Amino acid sequence: MVKRVYLIGFMGSGKSTMGRWLSDEMGWTFVDMDHFIENKYHKTITQIFEEKGEDGFREMEARCLREIGDFEKVIVGAGGGTPCYFDNMDVMNATGVTIYIKLTPEVLNDRLKGAKAQRPLVANKSKEELLAFISEKLKEREPFYSKAQVIADGSTWEVTDFVKAIQD
Ligand code: S3P
Protein backbone atom coordinates (compact mmCIF):
# COMPACT_ATOMS: atom_id res chain seq x y z
CA MET A 1 0.00 0.00 0.00
CA VAL A 2 1.39 3.38 -1.05
CA LYS A 3 1.47 5.86 1.84
CA ARG A 4 3.50 8.70 0.35
CA VAL A 5 4.17 10.26 -3.02
CA TYR A 6 7.21 12.46 -3.55
CA LEU A 7 7.17 14.94 -6.41
CA ILE A 8 10.69 15.91 -7.38
CA GLY A 9 12.15 18.16 -10.05
CA PHE A 10 13.79 21.49 -10.66
CA MET A 11 12.52 24.78 -9.20
CA GLY A 12 9.55 25.89 -11.29
CA SER A 13 8.64 22.40 -12.51
CA GLY A 14 5.17 22.61 -10.92
CA LYS A 15 5.64 20.33 -7.91
CA SER A 16 3.45 22.53 -5.68
CA THR A 17 0.72 23.12 -8.26
CA MET A 18 0.51 19.47 -9.26
CA GLY A 19 0.90 18.40 -5.62
CA ARG A 20 -2.15 20.41 -4.59
CA TRP A 21 -4.27 19.09 -7.47
CA LEU A 22 -3.15 15.57 -6.77
CA SER A 23 -3.87 15.81 -3.05
CA ASP A 24 -7.41 17.08 -3.85
CA GLU A 25 -7.92 14.25 -6.31
CA MET A 26 -6.71 11.57 -3.88
CA GLY A 27 -8.04 13.10 -0.65
CA TRP A 28 -4.50 13.14 0.76
CA THR A 29 -2.59 15.99 2.43
CA PHE A 30 -0.13 18.11 0.47
CA VAL A 31 3.16 18.84 2.25
CA ASP A 32 5.37 21.46 0.62
CA MET A 33 8.86 20.83 1.99
CA ASP A 34 9.94 24.46 1.88
CA HIS A 35 6.87 25.50 3.89
CA PHE A 36 7.42 22.63 6.30
CA ILE A 37 11.01 23.81 6.90
CA GLU A 38 9.90 27.45 7.27
CA ASN A 39 7.21 26.53 9.80
CA LYS A 40 9.47 24.25 11.80
CA TYR A 41 12.33 26.73 12.11
CA HIS A 42 10.24 29.93 12.05
CA LYS A 43 12.44 31.39 9.31
CA THR A 44 12.08 31.91 5.58
CA ILE A 45 14.25 29.85 3.21
CA THR A 46 16.08 33.07 2.34
CA GLN A 47 16.84 33.78 6.02
CA ILE A 48 18.09 30.20 6.49
CA PHE A 49 20.45 30.53 3.49
CA GLU A 50 21.70 33.88 4.86
CA GLU A 51 22.23 32.64 8.39
CA LYS A 52 23.37 29.04 7.89
CA GLY A 53 24.53 28.97 4.29
CA GLU A 54 23.44 26.36 1.77
CA ASP A 55 25.14 23.55 3.74
CA GLY A 56 23.13 24.43 6.85
CA PHE A 57 19.93 24.51 4.80
CA ARG A 58 20.67 21.07 3.30
CA GLU A 59 21.05 19.56 6.77
CA MET A 60 17.74 21.03 7.93
CA GLU A 61 16.10 19.85 4.71
CA ALA A 62 17.39 16.28 5.18
CA ARG A 63 16.16 16.23 8.78
CA CYS A 64 12.69 17.40 7.71
CA LEU A 65 12.53 14.83 4.93
CA ARG A 66 13.09 12.04 7.45
CA GLU A 67 10.32 13.45 9.66
CA ILE A 68 7.93 13.61 6.72
CA GLY A 69 8.86 10.00 5.87
CA ASP A 70 6.68 8.93 8.82
CA PHE A 71 3.57 10.77 7.63
CA GLU A 72 0.81 8.81 5.89
CA LYS A 73 -1.40 9.70 2.94
CA VAL A 74 0.75 12.64 1.93
CA ILE A 75 1.83 14.12 -1.37
CA VAL A 76 5.22 15.71 -0.73
CA GLY A 77 6.50 18.54 -2.91
CA ALA A 78 10.27 18.16 -2.42
CA GLY A 79 12.62 21.10 -2.83
CA GLY A 80 14.46 21.23 -6.15
CA GLY A 81 17.73 20.22 -4.51
CA THR A 82 16.34 17.68 -2.02
CA PRO A 83 17.11 14.54 -4.10
CA CYS A 84 20.74 15.61 -4.63
CA TYR A 85 22.06 15.67 -1.06
CA PHE A 86 22.94 12.96 1.47
CA ASP A 87 21.00 9.79 0.67
CA ASN A 88 17.71 11.69 0.34
CA MET A 89 16.79 10.04 -2.95
CA ASP A 90 17.17 6.58 -1.40
CA VAL A 91 15.09 7.66 1.59
CA MET A 92 12.29 8.83 -0.72
CA ASN A 93 12.43 5.69 -2.86
CA ALA A 94 12.27 3.54 0.27
CA THR A 95 9.30 5.34 1.84
CA GLY A 96 7.06 6.15 -1.11
CA VAL A 97 6.50 6.55 -4.82
CA THR A 98 8.88 9.07 -6.40
CA ILE A 99 7.85 11.02 -9.48
CA TYR A 100 10.24 13.25 -11.39
CA ILE A 101 8.46 16.10 -13.19
CA LYS A 102 10.76 16.58 -16.14
CA LEU A 103 10.95 19.78 -18.21
CA THR A 104 13.50 21.38 -20.51
CA PRO A 105 15.72 24.25 -19.30
CA GLU A 106 13.86 26.60 -21.69
CA VAL A 107 10.45 25.86 -20.19
CA LEU A 108 11.83 26.03 -16.64
CA ASN A 109 13.41 29.37 -17.49
CA ASP A 110 10.06 30.75 -18.64
CA ARG A 111 8.29 29.52 -15.55
CA LEU A 112 10.96 30.71 -13.13
CA LYS A 113 11.41 34.19 -14.54
CA GLY A 114 8.70 35.78 -12.41
CA ALA A 115 9.18 33.51 -9.40
CA LYS A 116 12.79 34.05 -8.37
CA ALA A 117 12.45 36.24 -5.29
CA GLN A 118 11.92 33.59 -2.59
CA ARG A 119 14.50 31.26 -4.13
CA PRO A 120 17.97 32.29 -2.97
CA LEU A 121 19.83 30.24 -5.61
CA VAL A 122 18.29 32.26 -8.45
CA ALA A 123 17.04 35.46 -6.79
CA ASN A 124 19.84 37.68 -8.07
CA LYS A 125 20.35 36.14 -11.51
CA SER A 126 19.78 38.25 -14.59
CA LYS A 127 17.71 36.93 -17.52
CA GLU A 128 20.88 35.88 -19.33
CA GLU A 129 22.40 34.17 -16.30
CA LEU A 130 19.22 32.29 -15.43
CA LEU A 131 19.03 30.00 -18.47
CA ALA A 132 22.75 29.15 -18.23
CA PHE A 133 22.37 28.41 -14.51
CA ILE A 134 19.33 26.18 -15.06
CA SER A 135 21.01 24.24 -17.90
CA GLU A 136 24.16 23.60 -15.89
CA LYS A 137 22.42 22.75 -12.61
CA LEU A 138 19.93 20.46 -14.33
CA LYS A 139 22.78 18.49 -15.91
CA GLU A 140 24.32 18.09 -12.47
CA ARG A 141 21.03 17.05 -10.89
CA GLU A 142 19.64 14.80 -13.63
CA PRO A 143 21.47 11.66 -12.33
CA PHE A 144 19.70 12.08 -8.99
CA TYR A 145 16.30 12.96 -10.46
CA SER A 146 16.57 9.95 -12.80
CA LYS A 147 16.51 7.60 -9.84
CA ALA A 148 12.79 8.36 -9.49
CA GLN A 149 10.44 5.43 -9.99
CA VAL A 150 8.28 7.41 -12.41
CA ILE A 151 9.33 10.04 -14.94
CA ALA A 152 6.51 12.46 -15.78
CA ASP A 153 6.57 14.72 -18.81
CA GLY A 154 5.89 18.06 -17.14
CA SER A 155 4.46 19.65 -20.26
CA THR A 156 1.88 16.98 -21.10
CA TRP A 157 1.00 15.02 -17.95
CA GLU A 158 -2.32 15.80 -16.34
CA VAL A 159 -3.40 14.99 -12.82
CA THR A 160 -5.08 11.75 -13.97
CA ASP A 161 -1.77 10.55 -15.46
CA PHE A 162 -0.14 11.03 -12.08
CA VAL A 163 -2.91 9.15 -10.28
CA LYS A 164 -2.60 6.27 -12.76
CA ALA A 165 1.18 6.11 -12.33
CA ILE A 166 0.79 5.99 -8.55
CA GLN A 167 -1.75 3.17 -8.76
CA ASP A 168 0.23 1.06 -11.27
C1 S3P B 1 16.09 24.83 -4.12
C2 S3P B 1 14.75 24.80 -4.42
C3 S3P B 1 13.74 25.44 -3.58
C4 S3P B 1 14.22 25.57 -2.14
C5 S3P B 1 15.56 26.23 -2.10
C6 S3P B 1 16.62 25.49 -2.90
C7 S3P B 1 17.04 24.14 -5.04
O1 S3P B 1 12.52 24.69 -3.63
O2 S3P B 1 14.27 24.32 -1.51
O3 S3P B 1 15.41 27.55 -2.57
O4 S3P B 1 18.18 23.86 -4.60
O5 S3P B 1 16.67 23.86 -6.19
P1 S3P B 1 11.51 24.67 -4.91
O6 S3P B 1 12.03 23.67 -5.88
O7 S3P B 1 10.23 24.25 -4.29
O8 S3P B 1 11.50 26.05 -5.44
py3Dmol code that shows the C-alpha trace and the ligand (Angstrom):
import py3Dmol

protein = """\
ATOM      1  CA  MET A   1       0.000   0.000   0.000  1.00  0.00           C
ATOM      2  CA  VAL A   2       1.389   3.378  -1.053  1.00  0.00           C
ATOM      3  CA  LYS A   3       1.465   5.865   1.843  1.00  0.00           C
ATOM      4  CA  ARG A   4       3.498   8.699   0.354  1.00  0.00           C
ATOM      5  CA  VAL A   5       4.169  10.261  -3.016  1.00  0.00           C
ATOM      6  CA  TYR A   6       7.212  12.464  -3.548  1.00  0.00           C
ATOM      7  CA  LEU A   7       7.174  14.938  -6.409  1.00  0.00           C
ATOM      8  CA  ILE A   8      10.686  15.909  -7.377  1.00  0.00           C
ATOM      9  CA  GLY A   9      12.145  18.157 -10.047  1.00  0.00           C
ATOM     10  CA  PHE A  10      13.791  21.494 -10.659  1.00  0.00           C
ATOM     11  CA  MET A  11      12.516  24.782  -9.203  1.00  0.00           C
ATOM     12  CA  GLY A  12       9.546  25.891 -11.286  1.00  0.00           C
ATOM     13  CA  SER A  13       8.637  22.403 -12.506  1.00  0.00           C
ATOM     14  CA  GLY A  14       5.166  22.612 -10.922  1.00  0.00           C
ATOM     15  CA  LYS A  15       5.635  20.335  -7.909  1.00  0.00           C
ATOM     16  CA  SER A  16       3.449  22.526  -5.681  1.00  0.00           C
ATOM     17  CA  THR A  17       0.716  23.125  -8.260  1.00  0.00           C
ATOM     18  CA  MET A  18       0.512  19.471  -9.259  1.00  0.00           C
ATOM     19  CA  GLY A  19       0.905  18.397  -5.617  1.00  0.00           C
ATOM     20  CA  ARG A  20      -2.151  20.412  -4.587  1.00  0.00           C
ATOM     21  CA  TRP A  21      -4.269  19.095  -7.467  1.00  0.00           C
ATOM     22  CA  LEU A  22      -3.152  15.571  -6.775  1.00  0.00           C
ATOM     23  CA  SER A  23      -3.873  15.807  -3.054  1.00  0.00           C
ATOM     24  CA  ASP A  24      -7.406  17.085  -3.849  1.00  0.00           C
ATOM     25  CA  GLU A  25      -7.919  14.253  -6.308  1.00  0.00           C
ATOM     26  CA  MET A  26      -6.712  11.567  -3.879  1.00  0.00           C
ATOM     27  CA  GLY A  27      -8.044  13.095  -0.648  1.00  0.00           C
ATOM     28  CA  TRP A  28      -4.500  13.140   0.762  1.00  0.00           C
ATOM     29  CA  THR A  29      -2.589  15.994   2.431  1.00  0.00           C
ATOM     30  CA  PHE A  30      -0.135  18.111   0.468  1.00  0.00           C
ATOM     31  CA  VAL A  31       3.165  18.838   2.253  1.00  0.00           C
ATOM     32  CA  ASP A  32       5.368  21.458   0.624  1.00  0.00           C
ATOM     33  CA  MET A  33       8.858  20.827   1.989  1.00  0.00           C
ATOM     34  CA  ASP A  34       9.937  24.462   1.879  1.00  0.00           C
ATOM     35  CA  HIS A  35       6.868  25.496   3.886  1.00  0.00           C
ATOM     36  CA  PHE A  36       7.423  22.629   6.304  1.00  0.00           C
ATOM     37  CA  ILE A  37      11.011  23.812   6.898  1.00  0.00           C
ATOM     38  CA  GLU A  38       9.903  27.448   7.265  1.00  0.00           C
ATOM     39  CA  ASN A  39       7.211  26.527   9.804  1.00  0.00           C
ATOM     40  CA  LYS A  40       9.469  24.247  11.798  1.00  0.00           C
ATOM     41  CA  TYR A  41      12.333  26.730  12.110  1.00  0.00           C
ATOM     42  CA  HIS A  42      10.237  29.931  12.047  1.00  0.00           C
ATOM     43  CA  LYS A  43      12.441  31.387   9.309  1.00  0.00           C
ATOM     44  CA  THR A  44      12.079  31.906   5.580  1.00  0.00           C
ATOM     45  CA  ILE A  45      14.252  29.847   3.209  1.00  0.00           C
ATOM     46  CA  THR A  46      16.075  33.075   2.341  1.00  0.00           C
ATOM     47  CA  GLN A  47      16.844  33.775   6.019  1.00  0.00           C
ATOM     48  CA  ILE A  48      18.092  30.199   6.490  1.00  0.00           C
ATOM     49  CA  PHE A  49      20.447  30.533   3.488  1.00  0.00           C
ATOM     50  CA  GLU A  50      21.703  33.875   4.856  1.00  0.00           C
ATOM     51  CA  GLU A  51      22.228  32.635   8.391  1.00  0.00           C
ATOM     52  CA  LYS A  52      23.373  29.038   7.895  1.00  0.00           C
ATOM     53  CA  GLY A  53      24.533  28.973   4.285  1.00  0.00           C
ATOM     54  CA  GLU A  54      23.444  26.357   1.772  1.00  0.00           C
ATOM     55  CA  ASP A  55      25.139  23.553   3.743  1.00  0.00           C
ATOM     56  CA  GLY A  56      23.129  24.426   6.850  1.00  0.00           C
ATOM     57  CA  PHE A  57      19.931  24.514   4.798  1.00  0.00           C
ATOM     58  CA  ARG A  58      20.671  21.068   3.295  1.00  0.00           C
ATOM     59  CA  GLU A  59      21.052  19.563   6.766  1.00  0.00           C
ATOM     60  CA  MET A  60      17.740  21.030   7.925  1.00  0.00           C
ATOM     61  CA  GLU A  61      16.096  19.849   4.710  1.00  0.00           C
ATOM     62  CA  ALA A  62      17.387  16.284   5.175  1.00  0.00           C
ATOM     63  CA  ARG A  63      16.162  16.234   8.778  1.00  0.00           C
ATOM     64  CA  CYS A  64      12.686  17.402   7.714  1.00  0.00           C
ATOM     65  CA  LEU A  65      12.531  14.826   4.931  1.00  0.00           C
ATOM     66  CA  ARG A  66      13.087  12.038   7.449  1.00  0.00           C
ATOM     67  CA  GLU A  67      10.323  13.447   9.663  1.00  0.00           C
ATOM     68  CA  ILE A  68       7.929  13.605   6.717  1.00  0.00           C
ATOM     69  CA  GLY A  69       8.862   9.996   5.872  1.00  0.00           C
ATOM     70  CA  ASP A  70       6.683   8.932   8.819  1.00  0.00           C
ATOM     71  CA  PHE A  71       3.572  10.772   7.626  1.00  0.00           C
ATOM     72  CA  GLU A  72       0.812   8.811   5.894  1.00  0.00           C
ATOM     73  CA  LYS A  73      -1.401   9.701   2.935  1.00  0.00           C
ATOM     74  CA  VAL A  74       0.748  12.643   1.932  1.00  0.00           C
ATOM     75  CA  ILE A  75       1.833  14.124  -1.368  1.00  0.00           C
ATOM     76  CA  VAL A  76       5.221  15.711  -0.728  1.00  0.00           C
ATOM     77  CA  GLY A  77       6.504  18.544  -2.911  1.00  0.00           C
ATOM     78  CA  ALA A  78      10.266  18.157  -2.416  1.00  0.00           C
ATOM     79  CA  GLY A  79      12.623  21.097  -2.835  1.00  0.00           C
ATOM     80  CA  GLY A  80      14.455  21.226  -6.153  1.00  0.00           C
ATOM     81  CA  GLY A  81      17.729  20.215  -4.511  1.00  0.00           C
ATOM     82  CA  THR A  82      16.342  17.678  -2.025  1.00  0.00           C
ATOM     83  CA  PRO A  83      17.113  14.541  -4.099  1.00  0.00           C
ATOM     84  CA  CYS A  84      20.741  15.607  -4.633  1.00  0.00           C
ATOM     85  CA  TYR A  85      22.062  15.671  -1.063  1.00  0.00           C
ATOM     86  CA  PHE A  86      22.945  12.962   1.474  1.00  0.00           C
ATOM     87  CA  ASP A  87      20.999   9.786   0.667  1.00  0.00           C
ATOM     88  CA  ASN A  88      17.712  11.686   0.338  1.00  0.00           C
ATOM     89  CA  MET A  89      16.790  10.042  -2.949  1.00  0.00           C
ATOM     90  CA  ASP A  90      17.168   6.576  -1.402  1.00  0.00           C
ATOM     91  CA  VAL A  91      15.086   7.662   1.591  1.00  0.00           C
ATOM     92  CA  MET A  92      12.290   8.833  -0.722  1.00  0.00           C
ATOM     93  CA  ASN A  93      12.427   5.695  -2.862  1.00  0.00           C
ATOM     94  CA  ALA A  94      12.268   3.538   0.274  1.00  0.00           C
ATOM     95  CA  THR A  95       9.300   5.340   1.836  1.00  0.00           C
ATOM     96  CA  GLY A  96       7.059   6.148  -1.108  1.00  0.00           C
ATOM     97  CA  VAL A  97       6.498   6.553  -4.822  1.00  0.00           C
ATOM     98  CA  THR A  98       8.876   9.067  -6.395  1.00  0.00           C
ATOM     99  CA  ILE A  99       7.850  11.019  -9.482  1.00  0.00           C
ATOM    100  CA  TYR A 100      10.243  13.247 -11.393  1.00  0.00           C
ATOM    101  CA  ILE A 101       8.456  16.098 -13.187  1.00  0.00           C
ATOM    102  CA  LYS A 102      10.763  16.580 -16.137  1.00  0.00           C
ATOM    103  CA  LEU A 103      10.951  19.781 -18.206  1.00  0.00           C
ATOM    104  CA  THR A 104      13.503  21.380 -20.514  1.00  0.00           C
ATOM    105  CA  PRO A 105      15.718  24.252 -19.296  1.00  0.00           C
ATOM    106  CA  GLU A 106      13.860  26.603 -21.688  1.00  0.00           C
ATOM    107  CA  VAL A 107      10.448  25.858 -20.185  1.00  0.00           C
ATOM    108  CA  LEU A 108      11.833  26.035 -16.639  1.00  0.00           C
ATOM    109  CA  ASN A 109      13.413  29.368 -17.486  1.00  0.00           C
ATOM    110  CA  ASP A 110      10.064  30.751 -18.638  1.00  0.00           C
ATOM    111  CA  ARG A 111       8.293  29.515 -15.549  1.00  0.00           C
ATOM    112  CA  LEU A 112      10.963  30.710 -13.125  1.00  0.00           C
ATOM    113  CA  LYS A 113      11.411  34.194 -14.544  1.00  0.00           C
ATOM    114  CA  GLY A 114       8.700  35.777 -12.411  1.00  0.00           C
ATOM    115  CA  ALA A 115       9.178  33.510  -9.398  1.00  0.00           C
ATOM    116  CA  LYS A 116      12.786  34.054  -8.373  1.00  0.00           C
ATOM    117  CA  ALA A 117      12.448  36.243  -5.291  1.00  0.00           C
ATOM    118  CA  GLN A 118      11.919  33.587  -2.587  1.00  0.00           C
ATOM    119  CA  ARG A 119      14.496  31.264  -4.129  1.00  0.00           C
ATOM    120  CA  PRO A 120      17.970  32.289  -2.974  1.00  0.00           C
ATOM    121  CA  LEU A 121      19.826  30.237  -5.607  1.00  0.00           C
ATOM    122  CA  VAL A 122      18.292  32.263  -8.452  1.00  0.00           C
ATOM    123  CA  ALA A 123      17.037  35.461  -6.786  1.00  0.00           C
ATOM    124  CA  ASN A 124      19.838  37.676  -8.074  1.00  0.00           C
ATOM    125  CA  LYS A 125      20.352  36.142 -11.506  1.00  0.00           C
ATOM    126  CA  SER A 126      19.777  38.251 -14.593  1.00  0.00           C
ATOM    127  CA  LYS A 127      17.706  36.934 -17.518  1.00  0.00           C
ATOM    128  CA  GLU A 128      20.879  35.878 -19.331  1.00  0.00           C
ATOM    129  CA  GLU A 129      22.402  34.171 -16.295  1.00  0.00           C
ATOM    130  CA  LEU A 130      19.216  32.294 -15.425  1.00  0.00           C
ATOM    131  CA  LEU A 131      19.031  30.004 -18.471  1.00  0.00           C
ATOM    132  CA  ALA A 132      22.745  29.152 -18.226  1.00  0.00           C
ATOM    133  CA  PHE A 133      22.367  28.409 -14.510  1.00  0.00           C
ATOM    134  CA  ILE A 134      19.326  26.182 -15.059  1.00  0.00           C
ATOM    135  CA  SER A 135      21.007  24.245 -17.895  1.00  0.00           C
ATOM    136  CA  GLU A 136      24.156  23.600 -15.888  1.00  0.00           C
ATOM    137  CA  LYS A 137      22.417  22.751 -12.605  1.00  0.00           C
ATOM    138  CA  LEU A 138      19.932  20.462 -14.335  1.00  0.00           C
ATOM    139  CA  LYS A 139      22.777  18.485 -15.909  1.00  0.00           C
ATOM    140  CA  GLU A 140      24.323  18.086 -12.468  1.00  0.00           C
ATOM    141  CA  ARG A 141      21.026  17.054 -10.891  1.00  0.00           C
ATOM    142  CA  GLU A 142      19.642  14.798 -13.626  1.00  0.00           C
ATOM    143  CA  PRO A 143      21.474  11.657 -12.331  1.00  0.00           C
ATOM    144  CA  PHE A 144      19.701  12.084  -8.988  1.00  0.00           C
ATOM    145  CA  TYR A 145      16.300  12.956 -10.463  1.00  0.00           C
ATOM    146  CA  SER A 146      16.575   9.955 -12.801  1.00  0.00           C
ATOM    147  CA  LYS A 147      16.515   7.597  -9.837  1.00  0.00           C
ATOM    148  CA  ALA A 148      12.794   8.364  -9.488  1.00  0.00           C
ATOM    149  CA  GLN A 149      10.436   5.426  -9.988  1.00  0.00           C
ATOM    150  CA  VAL A 150       8.277   7.406 -12.414  1.00  0.00           C
ATOM    151  CA  ILE A 151       9.333  10.042 -14.942  1.00  0.00           C
ATOM    152  CA  ALA A 152       6.510  12.462 -15.776  1.00  0.00           C
ATOM    153  CA  ASP A 153       6.566  14.719 -18.814  1.00  0.00           C
ATOM    154  CA  GLY A 154       5.892  18.061 -17.137  1.00  0.00           C
ATOM    155  CA  SER A 155       4.456  19.648 -20.259  1.00  0.00           C
ATOM    156  CA  THR A 156       1.879  16.976 -21.099  1.00  0.00           C
ATOM    157  CA  TRP A 157       1.001  15.019 -17.951  1.00  0.00           C
ATOM    158  CA  GLU A 158      -2.321  15.799 -16.338  1.00  0.00           C
ATOM    159  CA  VAL A 159      -3.400  14.988 -12.819  1.00  0.00           C
ATOM    160  CA  THR A 160      -5.081  11.750 -13.970  1.00  0.00           C
ATOM    161  CA  ASP A 161      -1.768  10.550 -15.465  1.00  0.00           C
ATOM    162  CA  PHE A 162      -0.137  11.030 -12.079  1.00  0.00           C
ATOM    163  CA  VAL A 163      -2.913   9.149 -10.282  1.00  0.00           C
ATOM    164  CA  LYS A 164      -2.603   6.272 -12.759  1.00  0.00           C
ATOM    165  CA  ALA A 165       1.182   6.114 -12.335  1.00  0.00           C
ATOM    166  CA  ILE A 166       0.792   5.989  -8.547  1.00  0.00           C
ATOM    167  CA  GLN A 167      -1.745   3.168  -8.755  1.00  0.00           C
ATOM    168  CA  ASP A 168       0.226   1.061 -11.267  1.00  0.00           C
TER     169      ASP A 168
END
"""
ligand_1 = """\
16
S3P
C 16.092 24.828 -4.125
C 14.751 24.799 -4.424
C 13.739 25.444 -3.582
C 14.222 25.569 -2.138
C 15.559 26.227 -2.096
C 16.624 25.492 -2.901
C 17.044 24.142 -5.036
O 12.525 24.687 -3.627
O 14.274 24.322 -1.507
O 15.412 27.546 -2.569
O 18.185 23.860 -4.598
O 16.670 23.856 -6.193
P 11.514 24.674 -4.907
O 12.033 23.669 -5.875
O 10.225 24.253 -4.292
O 11.500 26.053 -5.436
"""
view = py3Dmol.view(width=600, height=400)
view.addModel(protein, "pdb")
view.setStyle({"model": 0}, {"cartoon": {"style": "trace"}})
view.addModel(ligand_1, "xyz")
view.setStyle({"model": 1}, {"stick": {}})
view.zoomTo()
view.show()
